[in-house]
């Protein structure tokens, strides 16, 4: 555990991330390339769904990462509140726009799927509604960071907001299990094989999920490195003004 906290040192993080960033970038490109080409061009149309089923290769991974990005922000925010490690706060800040984008992709692709399946682009379904609220929490989180000049105060307040928003992240994941009403179907992936999508769609979907995970990690590493550099520049400018 003590070795884990070494990465809270910005220099240690910058050195390690410079090695990991190209690895995750290449892995993301390979997995997404294989998964999307396989899924969109080499799988058949699904019974009762036609070719619209292929939107799962974007919708499902994006929805998963929208929730998991907030979970990652929650963990790093708690680390900031308990240990006061600046890298963790900057990592949470870096992940927010990425998670917001994933949430928006999930909402848009879900609407595209919903119109031919449900006859409407939007319903106030429990999962859809909680996802919309999660998107608004992402917006509020980003806006709060930008509105407060003191970085430590901003990290404190956004961490509290992240804890509150985690309720809706959980609802977005488990709303279908909590409430029986609603048009949204159950999970596409499950430990119960009977609930999984057919194998012909399942394997390329796993590639796409792996690609989205690697893409998220690569983008978080890249944005965190940028946040660290920006923090150093602000510190240097502040010292120059004082001098």
C-alpha positions as CSV (number, residue, x, y, z in Angstrom):
1,X,0.0,0.0,0.0
2,X,2.8,2.4,0.8
3,X,4.2,2.0,-2.7
4,X,0.8,2.9,-4.1
5,X,1.0,6.3,-2.5
6,X,4.3,7.0,-4.3
7,X,2.3,7.8,-7.4
8,X,0.8,10.8,-5.5
9,X,4.1,12.4,-6.1
10,X,3.7,14.5,-9.4
11,X,7.2,13.6,-10.6
12,X,6.6,9.9,-10.1
13,X,3.3,10.1,-11.7
14,X,4.6,11.9,-14.8
15,X,7.4,9.4,-15.2
16,X,5.1,6.4,-14.9
17,X,2.3,7.9,-17.0
18,X,4.7,8.7,-19.9
19,X,5.3,4.9,-20.2
20,X,1.7,3.8,-19.7
21,X,0.1,6.4,-22.0
22,X,1.3,5.0,-25.3
23,X,0.5,1.5,-24.1
24,X,-3.1,2.2,-23.4
25,X,-3.4,4.4,-26.5
26,X,-2.3,1.6,-28.8
27,X,-4.4,-1.0,-26.9
28,X,-7.5,1.2,-27.3
29,X,-6.9,1.7,-31.0
30,X,-6.5,-2.1,-31.6
31,X,-9.5,-3.1,-29.4
32,X,-11.8,-0.5,-30.9
33,X,-10.7,-1.2,-34.4
34,X,-11.3,-5.0,-34.0
35,X,-14.5,-4.6,-32.1
36,X,-16.2,-2.0,-34.3
37,X,-15.3,-3.5,-37.6
38,X,-16.3,-7.0,-36.3
39,X,-19.5,-5.7,-34.8
40,X,-20.7,-3.5,-37.5
41,X,-19.6,-5.4,-40.6
42,X,-19.2,-9.1,-39.6
43,X,-22.3,-9.8,-37.4
44,X,-25.8,-10.6,-38.7
45,X,-28.9,-8.6,-38.0
46,X,-30.7,-9.6,-34.8
47,X,-34.2,-11.1,-34.8
48,X,-36.8,-8.5,-33.9
49,X,-34.2,-5.7,-33.8
50,X,-32.6,-5.8,-37.3
51,X,-29.4,-3.8,-37.8
52,X,-30.3,-1.4,-35.0
53,X,-28.8,-3.9,-32.5
54,X,-25.3,-2.9,-33.6
55,X,-25.6,0.4,-31.8
56,X,-24.7,-1.7,-28.6
57,X,-21.1,-1.6,-29.7
58,X,-21.1,2.1,-28.9
59,X,-24.0,2.5,-26.5
60,X,-23.1,-0.2,-24.0
61,X,-19.4,0.7,-23.5
62,X,-20.1,4.4,-23.3
63,X,-22.8,3.8,-20.7
64,X,-20.5,1.6,-18.7
65,X,-17.7,4.1,-18.8
66,X,-20.1,7.0,-17.9
67,X,-20.8,5.3,-14.6
68,X,-17.3,4.0,-14.0
69,X,-15.8,7.4,-14.7
70,X,-17.8,8.8,-11.8
71,X,-16.8,5.9,-9.6
72,X,-13.2,6.7,-10.4
73,X,-13.8,10.3,-9.6
74,X,-15.4,9.3,-6.3
75,X,-12.4,7.2,-5.3
76,X,-9.9,9.9,-6.2
77,X,-12.0,12.5,-4.4
78,X,-12.1,10.5,-1.2
79,X,-8.3,10.1,-1.4
80,X,-8.0,13.9,-1.7
81,X,-10.3,14.5,1.3
82,X,-8.4,11.9,3.4
83,X,-4.8,12.1,2.3
84,X,-4.7,15.6,0.6
85,X,-2.8,14.2,-2.5
86,X,-3.0,16.8,-5.2
87,X,-2.6,14.3,-8.0
88,X,-5.8,12.5,-7.0
89,X,-7.8,15.7,-7.1
90,X,-6.3,16.6,-10.5
91,X,-7.1,13.1,-11.8
92,X,-10.8,13.5,-10.7
93,X,-10.9,16.9,-12.5
94,X,-9.3,15.4,-15.6
95,X,-11.8,12.5,-15.7
96,X,-14.9,14.7,-15.5
97,X,-15.1,16.0,-19.1
98,X,-14.4,12.4,-20.4
99,X,-17.2,11.0,-18.2
100,X,-19.5,13.7,-19.3
101,X,-18.8,12.9,-23.0
102,X,-19.4,9.2,-22.4
103,X,-22.7,10.0,-20.7
104,X,-23.7,12.2,-23.6
105,X,-22.8,9.5,-26.1
106,X,-24.9,7.0,-24.1
107,X,-27.9,9.3,-24.1
108,X,-27.7,10.1,-27.8
109,X,-27.2,6.5,-28.9
110,X,-29.9,5.4,-26.5
111,X,-32.3,7.9,-28.1
112,X,-31.3,6.6,-31.6
113,X,-32.0,3.0,-30.4
114,X,-35.2,4.0,-28.6
115,X,-37.0,5.6,-31.6
116,X,-37.4,2.4,-33.7
117,X,-37.7,0.1,-30.7
118,X,-40.0,2.1,-28.5
119,X,-41.5,4.6,-30.9
120,X,-40.0,7.6,-29.2
121,X,-36.6,9.1,-28.6
122,X,-37.1,9.8,-24.9
123,X,-39.2,8.5,-22.0
124,X,-38.9,9.3,-18.4
125,X,-37.7,5.8,-17.7
126,X,-35.9,5.3,-14.3
127,X,-32.5,4.5,-16.0
128,X,-32.8,7.2,-18.6
129,X,-33.8,9.8,-16.1
130,X,-31.0,8.9,-13.7
131,X,-28.5,9.1,-16.6
132,X,-29.8,12.6,-17.5
133,X,-29.3,13.7,-13.9
134,X,-25.8,12.1,-13.9
135,X,-25.0,14.2,-17.0
136,X,-26.2,17.3,-15.1
137,X,-23.9,16.4,-12.2
138,X,-21.0,16.2,-14.6
139,X,-21.8,19.7,-15.9
140,X,-22.1,21.0,-12.3
141,X,-18.8,19.4,-11.3
142,X,-16.9,20.9,-14.1
143,X,-18.6,24.3,-13.6
144,X,-17.7,24.3,-9.9
145,X,-14.0,23.6,-10.6
146,X,-14.0,26.6,-13.0
147,X,-15.9,28.9,-10.7
148,X,-13.6,28.7,-7.7
149,X,-10.1,30.3,-7.9
150,X,-8.5,28.5,-4.9
151,X,-7.6,25.0,-6.2
152,X,-7.7,23.4,-2.8
153,X,-11.1,24.9,-2.0
154,X,-12.4,23.8,-5.4
155,X,-11.1,20.3,-4.9
156,X,-12.9,20.1,-1.5
157,X,-16.2,21.3,-2.8
158,X,-16.1,19.2,-6.0
159,X,-15.3,16.1,-3.9
160,X,-18.4,16.7,-1.8
161,X,-20.4,17.1,-5.0
162,X,-18.9,13.9,-6.3
163,X,-20.0,12.0,-3.2
164,X,-23.6,13.3,-3.6
165,X,-23.6,12.5,-7.3
166,X,-22.5,8.9,-6.7
167,X,-26.1,8.2,-5.7
168,X,-27.2,8.8,-9.3
169,X,-24.3,6.9,-10.7
170,X,-25.5,3.9,-8.8
171,X,-29.1,4.5,-9.9
172,X,-28.0,4.7,-13.5
173,X,-26.4,1.3,-13.1
174,X,-29.1,-0.5,-11.1
175,X,-32.3,1.4,-11.8
176,X,-33.8,-1.4,-13.9
177,X,-33.3,-3.7,-10.9
178,X,-34.8,-1.3,-8.4
179,X,-37.9,-0.6,-10.4
180,X,-39.8,-3.0,-12.6
181,X,-41.5,-0.2,-14.7
182,X,-39.7,1.4,-17.6
183,X,-39.0,0.5,-21.2
184,X,-35.2,0.0,-20.8
185,X,-34.3,-3.6,-21.0
186,X,-32.0,-5.4,-18.6
187,X,-28.2,-5.6,-18.8
188,X,-26.6,-6.8,-22.0
189,X,-23.8,-8.4,-20.0
190,X,-24.4,-10.6,-17.0
191,X,-23.0,-13.4,-15.0
192,X,-26.1,-15.3,-16.0
193,X,-25.5,-16.5,-19.6
194,X,-29.2,-16.5,-20.3
195,X,-29.3,-12.7,-19.9
196,X,-26.3,-12.1,-22.2
197,X,-26.6,-11.1,-25.8
198,X,-26.0,-13.9,-28.3
199,X,-22.3,-15.0,-28.6
200,X,-22.1,-13.7,-32.2
201,X,-22.6,-10.2,-30.7
202,X,-21.0,-10.9,-27.3
203,X,-17.3,-11.3,-28.3
204,X,-17.0,-8.1,-30.5
205,X,-18.9,-6.2,-27.7
206,X,-16.1,-7.3,-25.2
207,X,-13.5,-5.9,-27.6
208,X,-15.4,-2.6,-27.7
209,X,-15.7,-2.5,-24.0
210,X,-12.0,-3.1,-23.6
211,X,-11.3,-0.4,-26.2
212,X,-13.4,2.1,-24.3
213,X,-11.7,1.2,-21.0
214,X,-8.3,1.7,-22.5
215,X,-9.4,4.9,-24.2
216,X,-10.7,6.3,-20.9
217,X,-7.4,5.4,-19.1
218,X,-5.3,7.0,-21.8
219,X,-7.4,10.2,-21.8
220,X,-7.3,10.4,-18.0
221,X,-3.5,10.0,-18.0
222,X,-3.2,12.6,-20.7
223,X,-5.5,15.1,-19.1
224,X,-4.0,14.6,-15.6
225,X,-0.5,15.3,-17.0
226,X,-1.9,18.4,-18.6
227,X,-3.5,19.5,-15.2
228,X,-0.2,18.9,-13.4
229,X,1.7,21.0,-16.0
230,X,-0.9,23.8,-15.7
231,X,-0.7,23.8,-11.9
232,X,3.1,24.1,-12.2
233,X,2.8,27.1,-14.6
234,X,0.3,28.8,-12.3
235,X,2.7,28.3,-9.3
236,X,5.6,29.7,-11.3
237,X,3.5,32.8,-12.4
238,X,2.4,33.3,-8.8
239,X,6.1,33.3,-7.6
240,X,7.1,35.7,-10.3
241,X,4.3,38.1,-9.3
242,X,5.4,37.9,-5.7
243,X,9.0,38.6,-6.7
